[in-house]
């Protein structure tokens, strides 16, 4: 994927663009498949803000090529999937699912996936795991026990961010539907319906305006299978080691990463943050190798 598809027309050198689009015959190879000017993106958000989720989803299907849905099968993701299934979308335009299996999901989450496959047999599900690890035991052998405690950012990169970026690259993902809502609080409290990340990936949050209660009501009204943990006090379900039930009156995501300042798992954080982190990890590794070499030399002398 090329550079971000949000352009400032006064400075990017593009002169043949009037509405924020280029023609399919354009010879400029660096222009991404999905292209918006900043004013156009702001305009779209003002328009989408006033639409219902079903209308936003319909707009996405007809407007955004290479569209996928990212989900960990929470209530909002399940609602999205159900609404899409009822739109009778023809096969070439059907929205495939992306699930990032961190190897640390609850058994209840994994069993839900089987029920979802049965309920929606026409939907393609792409599962991505950490590179070179198929089990939690393999992951621990390669990266150490309880990595989420010893190096949380590295854990996020290995278990979530790298698999996501690999999926985007291999599947040529141009846009994704997410289950983020403003009512979830934290960094999500002021999200737009439509966003574009640093690498040009378009992210659409069709339920940005909905509350937990609205999503829950839809799930019950349509008899959609959901995670059994939600009947045991959980509201937001992630990895088992960083998810707890919430108490009455607590925010929806209060059970995630308790005792930490963290509110996001990494997939929705800026990619530059992880680029900087990986650079620092590499420098640290080189310094450690240098120190070992010097220590070995001193021992020999």
The 8 nearest C-alpha neighbors of each residue, nearest first, counted from 0:
[[1, 199, 198, 31, 2, 168, 171, 173],
 [2, 0, 31, 29, 3, 199, 198, 30],
 [1, 3, 198, 199, 4, 0, 31, 197],
 [199, 2, 4, 198, 5, 197, 1, 196],
 [5, 3, 34, 199, 35, 31, 6, 33],
 [4, 6, 35, 36, 3, 37, 34, 7],
 [7, 5, 36, 8, 37, 4, 35, 11],
 [6, 8, 9, 10, 11, 36, 37, 5],
 [9, 7, 10, 11, 6, 13, 12, 36],
 [10, 8, 7, 11, 12, 13, 6, 14],
 [9, 11, 8, 12, 7, 13, 6, 14],
 [10, 12, 8, 13, 7, 9, 6, 14],
 [13, 11, 10, 14, 8, 9, 7, 15],
 [12, 14, 11, 15, 8, 16, 10, 9],
 [13, 15, 16, 12, 8, 17, 11, 9],
 [16, 14, 13, 17, 21, 20, 22, 25],
 [17, 15, 14, 19, 21, 20, 18, 13],
 [16, 18, 19, 15, 20, 14, 21, 8],
 [19, 17, 20, 16, 39, 36, 21, 35],
 [18, 20, 35, 36, 17, 16, 34, 39],
 [21, 19, 18, 34, 16, 35, 22, 17],
 [20, 22, 16, 25, 23, 19, 15, 34],
 [23, 21, 24, 25, 20, 16, 26, 15],
 [22, 24, 25, 21, 26, 32, 20, 27],
 [23, 25, 22, 26, 21, 27, 28, 30],
 [26, 24, 22, 23, 27, 21, 28, 30],
 [27, 25, 28, 24, 23, 29, 30, 22],
 [26, 28, 25, 29, 30, 24, 13, 31],
 [27, 29, 30, 26, 31, 25, 1, 32],
 [28, 30, 27, 1, 31, 2, 26, 0],
 [29, 31, 28, 27, 32, 1, 34, 4],
 [32, 30, 33, 1, 4, 34, 29, 0],
 [31, 33, 34, 30, 173, 64, 4, 0],
 [34, 32, 31, 4, 35, 173, 63, 64],
 [33, 35, 4, 20, 31, 32, 19, 5],
 [36, 34, 5, 19, 4, 39, 40, 37],
 [35, 37, 6, 5, 39, 19, 38, 7],
 [36, 38, 40, 39, 5, 6, 41, 7],
 [39, 37, 41, 40, 36, 42, 35, 7],
 [38, 40, 42, 36, 37, 41, 35, 43],
 [41, 39, 43, 37, 42, 38, 35, 36],
 [40, 42, 38, 44, 39, 43, 37, 45],
 [43, 41, 39, 45, 40, 44, 38, 46],
 [44, 42, 46, 40, 45, 41, 47, 39],
 [45, 43, 47, 41, 46, 42, 48, 192],
 [44, 46, 42, 48, 43, 47, 41, 49],
 [45, 47, 43, 44, 48, 49, 42, 50],
 [48, 46, 44, 50, 49, 45, 43, 55],
 [47, 49, 45, 46, 50, 44, 192, 208],
 [50, 48, 47, 46, 51, 45, 44, 208],
 [51, 49, 47, 48, 54, 55, 52, 46],
 [50, 52, 54, 53, 55, 49, 205, 206],
 [53, 51, 55, 205, 54, 206, 56, 50],
 [54, 52, 56, 55, 51, 57, 82, 205],
 [55, 53, 57, 51, 52, 56, 50, 58],
 [56, 54, 52, 58, 57, 53, 205, 59],
 [55, 57, 59, 53, 58, 54, 52, 60],
 [56, 58, 54, 60, 59, 55, 53, 61],
 [57, 59, 55, 61, 56, 60, 62, 54],
 [60, 58, 56, 62, 63, 57, 61, 55],
 [61, 59, 57, 58, 62, 63, 56, 92],
 [60, 62, 58, 59, 63, 57, 64, 92],
 [63, 61, 59, 60, 58, 64, 57, 33],
 [62, 64, 59, 60, 66, 61, 65, 174],
 [65, 63, 66, 173, 62, 174, 33, 60],
 [66, 64, 173, 172, 174, 67, 63, 171],
 [65, 67, 174, 64, 175, 173, 63, 94],
 [68, 66, 175, 95, 94, 96, 176, 174],
 [67, 69, 176, 96, 175, 97, 95, 70],
 [70, 68, 97, 177, 96, 176, 98, 175],
 [69, 71, 72, 76, 98, 97, 68, 177],
 [70, 72, 73, 98, 76, 69, 99, 237],
 [73, 71, 70, 76, 77, 74, 108, 112],
 [72, 74, 76, 75, 71, 77, 236, 235],
 [73, 75, 77, 76, 78, 214, 72, 215],
 [76, 74, 78, 178, 77, 73, 214, 79],
 [75, 77, 79, 178, 73, 72, 78, 70],
 [76, 78, 80, 74, 79, 75, 72, 81],
 [77, 79, 75, 81, 76, 80, 74, 82],
 [80, 78, 76, 82, 77, 81, 83, 75],
 [79, 81, 77, 83, 78, 82, 84, 76],
 [80, 82, 84, 78, 83, 79, 77, 85],
 [83, 81, 79, 85, 84, 80, 78, 53],
 [82, 84, 80, 86, 85, 81, 79, 56],
 [85, 83, 81, 82, 86, 80, 87, 88],
 [86, 84, 82, 83, 87, 81, 88, 80],
 [85, 87, 83, 88, 84, 82, 57, 53],
 [88, 86, 85, 84, 89, 83, 93, 90],
 [87, 89, 86, 93, 92, 90, 84, 83],
 [90, 88, 92, 91, 93, 87, 86, 94],
 [89, 91, 93, 92, 88, 121, 94, 87],
 [92, 90, 93, 89, 88, 94, 95, 65],
 [91, 93, 90, 89, 88, 94, 60, 66],
 [94, 92, 90, 88, 91, 89, 95, 122],
 [93, 95, 67, 66, 92, 68, 96, 122],
 [96, 94, 123, 67, 124, 122, 68, 93],
 [95, 97, 124, 68, 67, 69, 125, 123],
 [96, 98, 69, 125, 68, 124, 126, 70],
 [99, 97, 126, 70, 71, 100, 125, 69],
 [100, 98, 127, 126, 101, 128, 159, 97],
 [101, 99, 128, 102, 127, 98, 126, 104],
 [100, 102, 158, 103, 128, 99, 159, 104],
 [103, 101, 100, 135, 104, 134, 128, 133],
 [104, 102, 238, 101, 239, 105, 135, 100],
 [103, 105, 238, 239, 102, 108, 106, 237],
 [104, 106, 107, 108, 239, 238, 103, 109],
 [107, 105, 109, 108, 110, 104, 111, 103],
 [106, 108, 110, 105, 109, 111, 226, 227],
 [109, 107, 111, 105, 106, 110, 226, 104],
 [108, 110, 106, 112, 111, 107, 105, 104],
 [109, 111, 107, 112, 113, 108, 106, 114],
 [112, 110, 108, 114, 109, 113, 226, 107],
 [111, 113, 115, 109, 110, 114, 116, 108],
 [112, 114, 116, 111, 110, 115, 117, 109],
 [115, 113, 117, 111, 112, 116, 118, 110],
 [114, 116, 118, 112, 117, 113, 119, 111],
 [117, 115, 113, 119, 120, 114, 118, 112],
 [116, 118, 114, 115, 120, 119, 113, 112],
 [117, 119, 115, 116, 120, 114, 224, 223],
 [120, 118, 116, 117, 121, 122, 115, 84],
 [121, 119, 116, 117, 122, 118, 115, 123],
 [122, 120, 119, 123, 116, 90, 84, 93],
 [121, 123, 120, 119, 95, 124, 96, 94],
 [122, 124, 95, 96, 121, 125, 94, 120],
 [123, 125, 96, 95, 97, 126, 122, 98],
 [124, 126, 97, 96, 98, 127, 123, 95],
 [127, 125, 98, 99, 97, 124, 100, 128],
 [126, 128, 99, 162, 100, 98, 125, 166],
 [127, 129, 100, 101, 99, 162, 130, 126],
 [130, 128, 158, 132, 157, 162, 131, 101],
 [129, 131, 132, 128, 162, 157, 161, 133],
 [132, 130, 129, 133, 138, 137, 128, 141],
 [133, 131, 138, 137, 130, 129, 134, 128],
 [132, 134, 137, 131, 128, 135, 102, 129],
 [135, 133, 137, 136, 132, 102, 138, 139],
 [134, 136, 138, 102, 137, 139, 103, 133],
 [137, 135, 139, 134, 138, 140, 132, 133],
 [138, 136, 140, 134, 139, 132, 135, 141],
 [137, 139, 135, 141, 136, 132, 140, 142],
 [140, 138, 143, 144, 136, 142, 141, 137],
 [141, 139, 137, 138, 143, 142, 136, 144],
 [140, 142, 138, 139, 143, 137, 132, 136],
 [141, 143, 139, 140, 138, 146, 144, 137],
 [144, 142, 139, 140, 146, 141, 145, 138],
 [143, 145, 139, 146, 142, 140, 138, 149],
 [146, 144, 147, 148, 143, 149, 139, 150],
 [145, 147, 149, 148, 150, 144, 154, 143],
 [148, 146, 151, 154, 145, 150, 149, 152],
 [149, 147, 146, 145, 150, 151, 154, 144],
 [148, 150, 146, 147, 151, 145, 144, 143],
 [151, 149, 153, 146, 152, 147, 148, 154],
 [150, 152, 147, 154, 153, 148, 155, 149],
 [153, 151, 155, 154, 150, 156, 147, 276],
 [152, 154, 156, 155, 150, 151, 157, 146],
 [153, 155, 151, 157, 152, 147, 156, 158],
 [156, 154, 152, 159, 158, 153, 157, 265],
 [155, 157, 160, 153, 154, 161, 159, 158],
 [156, 158, 154, 155, 161, 129, 159, 153],
 [159, 157, 101, 129, 155, 156, 154, 160],
 [160, 158, 155, 162, 156, 161, 157, 163],
 [159, 161, 156, 163, 266, 162, 265, 164],
 [160, 162, 164, 163, 156, 157, 159, 165],
 [163, 161, 165, 164, 160, 159, 127, 129],
 [164, 162, 166, 160, 161, 165, 159, 167],
 [163, 165, 167, 161, 166, 162, 160, 168],
 [164, 166, 162, 168, 163, 167, 169, 161],
 [167, 165, 163, 169, 164, 168, 170, 162],
 [168, 166, 172, 164, 171, 165, 170, 169],
 [167, 169, 171, 165, 166, 170, 164, 172],
 [170, 168, 166, 171, 167, 165, 172, 164],
 [169, 171, 172, 167, 168, 166, 165, 65],
 [172, 170, 168, 167, 169, 173, 65, 0],
 [171, 173, 167, 65, 170, 174, 66, 168],
 [174, 172, 65, 200, 66, 171, 64, 201],
 [173, 175, 201, 66, 200, 202, 172, 65],
 [176, 174, 67, 202, 68, 66, 203, 69],
 [175, 177, 68, 203, 202, 69, 204, 67],
 [178, 176, 204, 69, 179, 203, 175, 68],
 [177, 179, 75, 76, 204, 180, 206, 176],
 [178, 180, 177, 204, 207, 187, 206, 181],
 [179, 181, 207, 182, 183, 206, 187, 208],
 [182, 180, 188, 187, 183, 207, 184, 189],
 [181, 183, 184, 180, 210, 188, 209, 211],
 [184, 182, 181, 180, 251, 252, 187, 188],
 [185, 183, 188, 187, 182, 181, 186, 250],
 [184, 186, 187, 188, 262, 183, 263, 181],
 [187, 185, 188, 184, 262, 189, 263, 190],
 [186, 188, 181, 185, 184, 190, 189, 183],
 [187, 189, 181, 184, 186, 185, 190, 182],
 [188, 190, 187, 181, 191, 186, 184, 185],
 [191, 189, 187, 188, 181, 192, 207, 186],
 [192, 190, 193, 194, 189, 44, 207, 204],
 [191, 193, 204, 203, 207, 44, 205, 48],
 [192, 194, 203, 191, 202, 44, 204, 195],
 [195, 193, 202, 201, 203, 191, 196, 192],
 [194, 196, 201, 200, 199, 202, 197, 193],
 [195, 197, 200, 199, 198, 201, 194, 3],
 [196, 198, 3, 199, 270, 195, 269, 2],
 [199, 197, 3, 2, 196, 200, 1, 0],
 [3, 198, 200, 4, 196, 197, 2, 195],
 [199, 201, 196, 195, 174, 173, 198, 202],
 [200, 202, 174, 195, 194, 199, 175, 173],
 [203, 201, 175, 194, 174, 193, 195, 176],
 [202, 204, 193, 176, 192, 205, 177, 175],
 [203, 205, 192, 177, 207, 206, 179, 176],
 [206, 204, 52, 207, 55, 203, 192, 56],
 [207, 205, 209, 208, 204, 180, 52, 178],
 [206, 208, 180, 181, 204, 205, 209, 192],
 [209, 207, 206, 181, 180, 210, 182, 48],
 [208, 210, 206, 207, 213, 180, 211, 214],
 [211, 209, 213, 212, 182, 214, 208, 180],
 [212, 210, 214, 213, 215, 209, 182, 251],
 [211, 213, 215, 210, 214, 216, 209, 217],
 [214, 212, 216, 210, 215, 211, 209, 217],
 [215, 213, 217, 211, 216, 212, 75, 218],
 [214, 216, 212, 218, 217, 213, 211, 219],
 [215, 217, 213, 219, 214, 218, 212, 220],
 [216, 218, 220, 214, 215, 219, 221, 213],
 [219, 217, 215, 223, 221, 216, 220, 222],
 [218, 220, 222, 216, 221, 217, 215, 223],
 [221, 219, 217, 218, 222, 216, 223, 215],
 [222, 220, 218, 219, 223, 217, 81, 216],
 [223, 221, 219, 220, 218, 224, 217, 225],
 [222, 224, 218, 221, 225, 219, 77, 81],
 [225, 223, 222, 114, 115, 226, 111, 218],
 [226, 224, 227, 223, 111, 74, 73, 77],
 [225, 227, 228, 229, 108, 111, 107, 224],
 [228, 226, 229, 230, 225, 107, 231, 108],
 [229, 227, 231, 230, 226, 233, 232, 107],
 [228, 230, 233, 227, 231, 234, 232, 226],
 [229, 231, 228, 227, 232, 233, 226, 234],
 [232, 230, 228, 229, 233, 244, 227, 234],
 [231, 233, 244, 229, 230, 245, 234, 228],
 [234, 232, 244, 229, 228, 231, 245, 235],
 [233, 235, 229, 251, 236, 232, 252, 245],
 [236, 234, 252, 233, 251, 237, 73, 254],
 [237, 235, 242, 234, 233, 73, 238, 255],
 [236, 238, 242, 239, 104, 235, 241, 255],
 [239, 237, 104, 103, 240, 241, 242, 105],
 [238, 240, 105, 242, 241, 104, 103, 237],
 [239, 241, 238, 242, 103, 147, 243, 237],
 [240, 242, 256, 239, 238, 255, 243, 237],
 [243, 241, 255, 254, 239, 237, 240, 238],
 [242, 244, 254, 245, 255, 233, 241, 239],
 [243, 245, 233, 232, 254, 246, 234, 242],
 [246, 244, 254, 233, 232, 253, 249, 243],
 [247, 245, 249, 248, 244, 232, 253, 250],
 [246, 248, 249, 245, 250, 232, 244, 251],
 [247, 249, 246, 250, 245, 251, 253, 252],
 [250, 248, 246, 247, 245, 253, 251, 252],
 [249, 251, 253, 252, 248, 183, 184, 245],
 [250, 252, 253, 234, 183, 235, 249, 245],
 [253, 251, 254, 255, 235, 250, 183, 234],
 [254, 252, 250, 255, 251, 245, 249, 257],
 [253, 255, 243, 245, 252, 242, 244, 257],
 [254, 256, 242, 253, 252, 257, 241, 243],
 [257, 255, 241, 259, 258, 261, 242, 254],
 [258, 256, 259, 255, 254, 253, 241, 242],
 [257, 259, 256, 260, 261, 255, 254, 253],
 [260, 258, 261, 257, 256, 262, 255, 241],
 [261, 259, 262, 258, 256, 257, 263, 185],
 [260, 262, 259, 263, 256, 264, 255, 257],
 [261, 263, 185, 260, 186, 264, 256, 255],
 [264, 262, 265, 261, 267, 268, 266, 186],
 [265, 263, 266, 155, 262, 267, 159, 268],
 [264, 266, 268, 267, 263, 155, 160, 159],
 [267, 265, 160, 268, 264, 159, 163, 263],
 [266, 268, 265, 269, 263, 264, 270, 196],
 [267, 269, 265, 266, 270, 263, 272, 264],
 [270, 268, 271, 272, 267, 197, 196, 273],
 [269, 271, 272, 273, 274, 268, 197, 198],
 [272, 270, 274, 269, 273, 275, 197, 276],
 [273, 271, 270, 275, 274, 269, 276, 268],
 [272, 274, 276, 275, 271, 270, 277, 156],
 [273, 275, 271, 277, 276, 272, 278, 270],
 [274, 276, 278, 273, 272, 277, 271, 279],
 [277, 275, 273, 279, 278, 274, 280, 272],
 [278, 276, 280, 274, 279, 275, 273, 281],
 [277, 279, 275, 281, 276, 280, 274, 282],
 [280, 278, 282, 276, 277, 281, 283, 275],
 [281, 279, 277, 283, 278, 282, 284, 276],
 [280, 282, 284, 278, 283, 279, 277, 285],
 [283, 281, 279, 285, 284, 280, 286, 278],
 [282, 284, 280, 286, 281, 285, 279, 287],
 [283, 285, 281, 287, 282, 286, 280, 288],
 [286, 284, 288, 282, 287, 283, 289, 281],
 [287, 285, 289, 283, 288, 284, 282, 290],
 [286, 288, 290, 284, 289, 285, 291, 283],
 [287, 289, 285, 291, 286, 290, 292, 284],
 [290, 288, 286, 292, 287, 291, 285, 293],
 [289, 291, 293, 287, 292, 288, 294, 286],
 [292, 290, 294, 288, 289, 293, 295, 287],
 [291, 293, 289, 295, 290, 294, 296, 288],
 [294, 292, 296, 290, 295, 291, 289, 297],
 [293, 295, 291, 297, 296, 292, 290, 298],
 [294, 296, 292, 298, 293, 297, 291, 299],
 [295, 297, 293, 299, 298, 294, 292, 300],
 [298, 296, 300, 294, 299, 295, 293, 292],
 [297, 299, 295, 296, 300, 294, 293, 292],
 [300, 298, 296, 297, 295, 294, 293, 292],
 [299, 297, 298, 296, 295, 294, 293, 292]]
